[in-house]
Amino acid sequence: MNGSNILLETGTNELEIVEFQIQKSNFGINVAKVKEIIRYEKTVKIPKAHPCIHGMFKWRDSVVSVIDLPKYLNLDSGKVYSNRDFFLITYFNKTMVAFIVSHVIGIKRLSWEEIEKPSSTIYGEVDGIINGVVKNSDGLVSILDFEKILTDISPGTGIQVSSVAKTGNKARNHKPILIVDDSQTLSRMIEDCLTKAGYQDLITASNGKEAWDILQKIKEQDDKPPNELLSCVISDIEMPQMDGHHLTKRIKEDPVLHTIPVILFSSLISDDMKQKGEKVGADAQISKPEIVNLINVIDGLIEK
């Protein structure tokens, strides 16, 4: 099964997920992250690796690390894997990695409006490893935050706040910047990085719908054009309720808001995804975790 062949219209607020099982619990991953799904293969152990790194194996021309997802989720119960299990071979955050799962159910098309953000009270932390929950006929499907899982296991694949020093000390305190990301952890990291870079006036939204509501309030301020009230919008792509592509499309089709620059900052950025971003009118597209590149692009758009 090859997820890269699945196509969706751009900006329709839809996504497709690969639904899979671990210990009879149903989970999902965005098809855009999946390169291929194959049967489990024997791996070579990696010395001194994280306990959830199962090993590595050769896939086509690449050596791919394998994450023991059941073990990470505390759902392994000491199971010995076989060719009845599967590898989800993924690519995001500019990293190729495979995840072990027990059973692949299939591909399901959804609207982001169907996906609800799980309660932090239920999951016991501000930012858990579940991006959203969707109901189906058999119960619930939990959309896992694979970026968080990967950075928990390999911190070097995430945003490096310390790298912001490379951007130099500039006077950057301009008009407000709107940051749109459903992960509170990542949103705070982006805020921290932009603050360290000199951008002090920051507004945050947890999804595209919330951001759109903020933009409507800005739009109602008749004394100045929106692009004089907001420097730019920085948006993730994957978000419950309204995704980044749909938000960008709505901004760029709005006769008043279309002059506001939109930067898509996402782990999904690839050549194919860039075409989708260009189609909805994004001014720039940057792959997480390239925070220094993001700051340089913001500087350029504001100066422009």
Order of alpha helices (4+ residues) and beta strands (2+ residues): beta-beta-beta-beta-beta-alpha-beta-beta-beta-alpha-beta-beta-alpha-beta-alpha-beta-alpha-alpha-beta-alpha-beta-alpha-beta-alpha
